[in-house]
Structure formats: C-alpha cells, structure tokens
Amino acid sequence: MADLNKFQRSKERITEILNHLTRTGNDHQANPYFHKLKQSAHLIDTKIEQLNQQESEKKQA
C-alpha cells in the first residue's frame, strides 16, 4: 500500500509540473519535457495498475 501512495504522489507532482509548463507557454525548448513528463505519468499509471492487480491476487489467495 505504501508503494501505491508513493506512485500516486509522484504522479501528482509530475502532473503539477506538466500543468505549470503548459500554463507558462509553449516554449519549443520545453517540448521534449512535455513528452517525457507524459510518458512518466503513463508509466506510473501502469505501475499503479500492476500493484492493484497484485493486491487483488493476494486477497484472493
């Protein structure tokens, strides 16, 4: 459960940074950062899903 909370906090922080970059303008130098942050948020979503599946399997066992 602690890992899930860490992932969720990381995703929230990444989303905050992405939103800040979006609000401050569309700087061409920042575009790679947008892509990388979006990839990171997607990866965290995947990890959260995997952890939820593992927890579900443990409860069923």
Backbone atoms as SQL, in Angstrom:
CREATE TABLE atoms (id INTEGER PRIMARY KEY, chain TEXT, resi INTEGER, resn TEXT, atom TEXT, x REAL, y REAL, z REAL);
INSERT INTO atoms VALUES
  (1, 'A', 1, 'MET', 'N', 0.823, -1.194, 0.000),
  (2, 'A', 1, 'MET', 'CA', 0.000, 0.000, 0.000),
  (3, 'A', 1, 'MET', 'C', 0.866, 1.256, 0.000),
  (4, 'A', 2, 'ALA', 'N', 1.988, 1.196, 0.704),
  (5, 'A', 2, 'ALA', 'CA', 2.883, 2.357, 0.756),
  (6, 'A', 2, 'ALA', 'C', 3.436, 2.671, -0.628),
  (7, 'A', 3, 'ASP', 'N', 3.754, 1.630, -1.380),
  (8, 'A', 3, 'ASP', 'CA', 4.262, 1.844, -2.735),
  (9, 'A', 3, 'ASP', 'C', 3.223, 2.536, -3.604),
  (10, 'A', 4, 'LEU', 'N', 1.985, 2.137, -3.453),
  (11, 'A', 4, 'LEU', 'CA', 0.908, 2.745, -4.221),
  (12, 'A', 4, 'LEU', 'C', 0.803, 4.235, -3.909),
  (13, 'A', 5, 'ASN', 'N', 0.917, 4.587, -2.646),
  (14, 'A', 5, 'ASN', 'CA', 0.864, 6.001, -2.257),
  (15, 'A', 5, 'ASN', 'C', 2.045, 6.783, -2.813),
  (16, 'A', 6, 'LYS', 'N', 3.215, 6.163, -2.842),
  (17, 'A', 6, 'LYS', 'CA', 4.396, 6.825, -3.407),
  (18, 'A', 6, 'LYS', 'C', 4.205, 7.081, -4.899),
  (19, 'A', 7, 'PHE', 'N', 3.692, 6.082, -5.596),
  (20, 'A', 7, 'PHE', 'CA', 3.426, 6.252, -7.029),
  (21, 'A', 7, 'PHE', 'C', 2.408, 7.365, -7.257),
  (22, 'A', 8, 'GLN', 'N', 1.358, 7.391, -6.448),
  (23, 'A', 8, 'GLN', 'CA', 0.319, 8.394, -6.618),
  (24, 'A', 8, 'GLN', 'C', 0.867, 9.799, -6.367),
  (25, 'A', 9, 'ARG', 'N', 1.683, 9.956, -5.331),
  (26, 'A', 9, 'ARG', 'CA', 2.285, 11.270, -5.052),
  (27, 'A', 9, 'ARG', 'C', 3.226, 11.689, -6.177),
  (28, 'A', 10, 'SER', 'N', 3.975, 10.743, -6.714),
  (29, 'A', 10, 'SER', 'CA', 4.875, 11.054, -7.831),
  (30, 'A', 10, 'SER', 'C', 4.084, 11.509, -9.045),
  (31, 'A', 11, 'LYS', 'N', 2.995, 10.820, -9.327),
  (32, 'A', 11, 'LYS', 'CA', 2.172, 11.193, -10.474),
  (33, 'A', 11, 'LYS', 'C', 1.572, 12.583, -10.264),
  (34, 'A', 12, 'GLU', 'N', 1.120, 12.871, -9.062),
  (35, 'A', 12, 'GLU', 'CA', 0.559, 14.190, -8.777),
  (36, 'A', 12, 'GLU', 'C', 1.601, 15.285, -8.991),
  (37, 'A', 13, 'ARG', 'N', 2.817, 15.026, -8.555),
  (38, 'A', 13, 'ARG', 'CA', 3.891, 16.011, -8.722),
  (39, 'A', 13, 'ARG', 'C', 4.226, 16.207, -10.211),
  (40, 'A', 14, 'ILE', 'N', 4.306, 15.122, -10.942),
  (41, 'A', 14, 'ILE', 'CA', 4.584, 15.217, -12.383),
  (42, 'A', 14, 'ILE', 'C', 3.479, 16.003, -13.078),
  (43, 'A', 15, 'THR', 'N', 2.241, 15.743, -12.699),
  (44, 'A', 15, 'THR', 'CA', 1.111, 16.454, -13.287),
  (45, 'A', 15, 'THR', 'C', 1.172, 17.940, -12.967),
  (46, 'A', 16, 'GLU', 'N', 1.560, 18.282, -11.731),
  (47, 'A', 16, 'GLU', 'CA', 1.715, 19.691, -11.362),
  (48, 'A', 16, 'GLU', 'C', 2.765, 20.374, -12.234),
  (49, 'A', 17, 'ILE', 'N', 3.887, 19.717, -12.435),
  (50, 'A', 17, 'ILE', 'CA', 4.964, 20.284, -13.252),
  (51, 'A', 17, 'ILE', 'C', 4.505, 20.445, -14.695),
  (52, 'A', 18, 'LEU', 'N', 3.847, 19.431, -15.224),
  (53, 'A', 18, 'LEU', 'CA', 3.350, 19.488, -16.592),
  (54, 'A', 18, 'LEU', 'C', 2.345, 20.630, -16.753),
  (55, 'A', 19, 'ASN', 'N', 1.448, 20.766, -15.806),
  (56, 'A', 19, 'ASN', 'CA', 0.470, 21.854, -15.861),
  (57, 'A', 19, 'ASN', 'C', 1.153, 23.225, -15.790),
  (58, 'A', 20, 'HIS', 'N', 2.168, 23.331, -14.960),
  (59, 'A', 20, 'HIS', 'CA', 2.902, 24.596, -14.851),
  (60, 'A', 20, 'HIS', 'C', 3.581, 24.938, -16.178),
  (61, 'A', 21, 'LEU', 'N', 4.236, 23.962, -16.784),
  (62, 'A', 21, 'LEU', 'CA', 4.895, 24.202, -18.070),
  (63, 'A', 21, 'LEU', 'C', 3.880, 24.584, -19.141),
  (64, 'A', 22, 'THR', 'N', 2.725, 23.962, -19.101),
  (65, 'A', 22, 'THR', 'CA', 1.683, 24.261, -20.077),
  (66, 'A', 22, 'THR', 'C', 1.174, 25.692, -19.912),
  (67, 'A', 23, 'ARG', 'N', 0.983, 26.115, -18.660),
  (68, 'A', 23, 'ARG', 'CA', 0.476, 27.471, -18.389),
  (69, 'A', 23, 'ARG', 'C', 1.481, 28.561, -18.736),
  (70, 'A', 24, 'THR', 'N', 2.757, 28.267, -18.586),
  (71, 'A', 24, 'THR', 'CA', 3.782, 29.290, -18.793),
  (72, 'A', 24, 'THR', 'C', 4.115, 29.513, -20.260),
  (73, 'A', 25, 'GLY', 'N', 3.531, 28.749, -21.138),
  (74, 'A', 25, 'GLY', 'CA', 3.758, 28.965, -22.568),
  (75, 'A', 25, 'GLY', 'C', 4.264, 27.725, -23.251),
  (76, 'A', 26, 'ASN', 'N', 4.227, 27.769, -24.545),
  (77, 'A', 26, 'ASN', 'CA', 4.640, 26.626, -25.346),
  (78, 'A', 26, 'ASN', 'C', 6.031, 26.898, -25.906),
  (79, 'A', 27, 'ASP', 'N', 7.007, 26.825, -25.069),
  (80, 'A', 27, 'ASP', 'CA', 8.397, 27.042, -25.454),
  (81, 'A', 27, 'ASP', 'C', 8.898, 25.813, -26.217),
  (82, 'A', 28, 'HIS', 'N', 9.483, 26.032, -27.372),
  (83, 'A', 28, 'HIS', 'CA', 9.964, 24.912, -28.180),
  (84, 'A', 28, 'HIS', 'C', 11.041, 24.108, -27.455),
  (85, 'A', 29, 'GLN', 'N', 11.807, 24.743, -26.591),
  (86, 'A', 29, 'GLN', 'CA', 12.826, 24.007, -25.851),
  (87, 'A', 29, 'GLN', 'C', 12.193, 23.095, -24.803),
  (88, 'A', 30, 'ALA', 'N', 10.995, 23.424, -24.359),
  (89, 'A', 30, 'ALA', 'CA', 10.336, 22.632, -23.319),
  (90, 'A', 30, 'ALA', 'C', 9.579, 21.439, -23.884),
  (91, 'A', 31, 'ASN', 'N', 9.327, 21.398, -25.183),
  (92, 'A', 31, 'ASN', 'CA', 8.534, 20.315, -25.771),
  (93, 'A', 31, 'ASN', 'C', 9.025, 18.915, -25.409),
  (94, 'A', 32, 'PRO', 'N', 10.332, 18.642, -25.433),
  (95, 'A', 32, 'PRO', 'CA', 10.775, 17.304, -25.014),
  (96, 'A', 32, 'PRO', 'C', 10.396, 17.000, -23.561),
  (97, 'A', 33, 'TYR', 'N', 10.344, 18.020, -22.731),
  (98, 'A', 33, 'TYR', 'CA', 9.963, 17.815, -21.338),
  (99, 'A', 33, 'TYR', 'C', 8.491, 17.426, -21.236),
  (100, 'A', 34, 'PHE', 'N', 7.639, 18.056, -22.038),
  (101, 'A', 34, 'PHE', 'CA', 6.225, 17.691, -22.049),
  (102, 'A', 34, 'PHE', 'C', 6.072, 16.197, -22.351),
  (103, 'A', 35, 'HIS', 'N', 6.742, 15.768, -23.400),
  (104, 'A', 35, 'HIS', 'CA', 6.648, 14.372, -23.823),
  (105, 'A', 35, 'HIS', 'C', 7.158, 13.432, -22.731),
  (106, 'A', 36, 'LYS', 'N', 8.287, 13.763, -22.149),
  (107, 'A', 36, 'LYS', 'CA', 8.878, 12.907, -21.113),
  (108, 'A', 36, 'LYS', 'C', 7.987, 12.855, -19.877),
  (109, 'A', 37, 'LEU', 'N', 7.414, 13.989, -19.493),
  (110, 'A', 37, 'LEU', 'CA', 6.522, 14.009, -18.332),
  (111, 'A', 37, 'LEU', 'C', 5.264, 13.188, -18.598),
  (112, 'A', 38, 'LYS', 'N', 4.728, 13.288, -19.802),
  (113, 'A', 38, 'LYS', 'CA', 3.547, 12.496, -20.146),
  (114, 'A', 38, 'LYS', 'C', 3.874, 11.004, -20.125),
  (115, 'A', 39, 'GLN', 'N', 5.045, 10.639, -20.623),
  (116, 'A', 39, 'GLN', 'CA', 5.477, 9.240, -20.591),
  (117, 'A', 39, 'GLN', 'C', 5.602, 8.753, -19.146),
  (118, 'A', 40, 'SER', 'N', 6.169, 9.591, -18.300),
  (119, 'A', 40, 'SER', 'CA', 6.352, 9.224, -16.899),
  (120, 'A', 40, 'SER', 'C', 5.013, 9.023, -16.203),
  (121, 'A', 41, 'ALA', 'N', 4.061, 9.909, -16.449),
  (122, 'A', 41, 'ALA', 'CA', 2.736, 9.778, -15.847),
  (123, 'A', 41, 'ALA', 'C', 2.068, 8.481, -16.328),
  (124, 'A', 42, 'HIS', 'N', 2.226, 8.167, -17.602),
  (125, 'A', 42, 'HIS', 'CA', 1.647, 6.924, -18.140),
  (126, 'A', 42, 'HIS', 'C', 2.298, 5.700, -17.491),
  (127, 'A', 43, 'LEU', 'N', 3.607, 5.731, -17.329),
  (128, 'A', 43, 'LEU', 'CA', 4.318, 4.628, -16.697),
  (129, 'A', 43, 'LEU', 'C', 3.841, 4.436, -15.259),
  (130, 'A', 44, 'ILE', 'N', 3.651, 5.525, -14.550),
  (131, 'A', 44, 'ILE', 'CA', 3.169, 5.433, -13.171),
  (132, 'A', 44, 'ILE', 'C', 1.769, 4.833, -13.142),
  (133, 'A', 45, 'ASP', 'N', 0.903, 5.237, -14.072),
  (134, 'A', 45, 'ASP', 'CA', -0.436, 4.641, -14.152),
  (135, 'A', 45, 'ASP', 'C', -0.345, 3.127, -14.342),
  (136, 'A', 46, 'THR', 'N', 0.579, 2.705, -15.200),
  (137, 'A', 46, 'THR', 'CA', 0.776, 1.281, -15.447),
  (138, 'A', 46, 'THR', 'C', 1.234, 0.567, -14.182),
  (139, 'A', 47, 'LYS', 'N', 2.156, 1.161, -13.468),
  (140, 'A', 47, 'LYS', 'CA', 2.661, 0.551, -12.226),
  (141, 'A', 47, 'LYS', 'C', 1.571, 0.490, -11.163),
  (142, 'A', 48, 'ILE', 'N', 0.764, 1.524, -11.063),
  (143, 'A', 48, 'ILE', 'CA', -0.343, 1.522, -10.107),
  (144, 'A', 48, 'ILE', 'C', -1.308, 0.393, -10.433),
  (145, 'A', 49, 'GLU', 'N', -1.607, 0.217, -11.709),
  (146, 'A', 49, 'GLU', 'CA', -2.498, -0.856, -12.144),
  (147, 'A', 49, 'GLU', 'C', -1.908, -2.220, -11.787),
  (148, 'A', 50, 'GLN', 'N', -0.607, -2.390, -11.997),
  (149, 'A', 50, 'GLN', 'CA', 0.049, -3.652, -11.663),
  (150, 'A', 50, 'GLN', 'C', -0.015, -3.914, -10.162),
  (151, 'A', 51, 'LEU', 'N', 0.230, -2.889, -9.360),
  (152, 'A', 51, 'LEU', 'CA', 0.159, -3.059, -7.909),
  (153, 'A', 51, 'LEU', 'C', -1.251, -3.419, -7.465),
  (154, 'A', 52, 'ASN', 'N', -2.247, -2.778, -8.062),
  (155, 'A', 52, 'ASN', 'CA', -3.632, -3.097, -7.725),
  (156, 'A', 52, 'ASN', 'C', -3.959, -4.548, -8.073),
  (157, 'A', 53, 'GLN', 'N', -3.458, -5.029, -9.202),
  (158, 'A', 53, 'GLN', 'CA', -3.685, -6.419, -9.598),
  (159, 'A', 53, 'GLN', 'C', -3.006, -7.373, -8.621),
  (160, 'A', 54, 'GLN', 'N', -1.786, -7.039, -8.202),
  (161, 'A', 54, 'GLN', 'CA', -1.073, -7.885, -7.245),
  (162, 'A', 54, 'GLN', 'C', -1.812, -7.942, -5.913),
  (163, 'A', 55, 'GLU', 'N', -2.302, -6.786, -5.471),
  (164, 'A', 55, 'GLU', 'CA', -3.052, -6.752, -4.211),
  (165, 'A', 55, 'GLU', 'C', -4.323, -7.586, -4.333),
  (166, 'A', 56, 'SER', 'N', -4.977, -7.487, -5.462),
  (167, 'A', 56, 'SER', 'CA', -6.206, -8.250, -5.697),
  (168, 'A', 56, 'SER', 'C', -5.916, -9.747, -5.692),
  (169, 'A', 57, 'GLU', 'N', -4.830, -10.147, -6.314),
  (170, 'A', 57, 'GLU', 'CA', -4.450, -11.572, -6.340),
  (171, 'A', 57, 'GLU', 'C', -4.107, -12.077, -4.957),
  (172, 'A', 58, 'LYS', 'N', -3.444, -11.254, -4.151),
  (173, 'A', 58, 'LYS', 'CA', -3.099, -11.656, -2.785),
  (174, 'A', 58, 'LYS', 'C', -4.357, -11.855, -1.943),
  (175, 'A', 59, 'LYS', 'N', -5.347, -11.001, -2.135),
  (176, 'A', 59, 'LYS', 'CA', -6.589, -11.115, -1.363),
  (177, 'A', 59, 'LYS', 'C', -7.360, -12.378, -1.748),
  (178, 'A', 60, 'GLN', 'N', -7.269, -12.765, -3.019),
  (179, 'A', 60, 'GLN', 'CA', -7.987, -13.939, -3.490),
  (180, 'A', 60, 'GLN', 'C', -7.311, -15.237, -3.039),
  (181, 'A', 61, 'ALA', 'N', -6.019, -15.167, -2.784),
  (182, 'A', 61, 'ALA', 'CA', -5.262, -16.375, -2.404),
  (183, 'A', 61, 'ALA', 'C', -5.460, -16.746, -0.952);
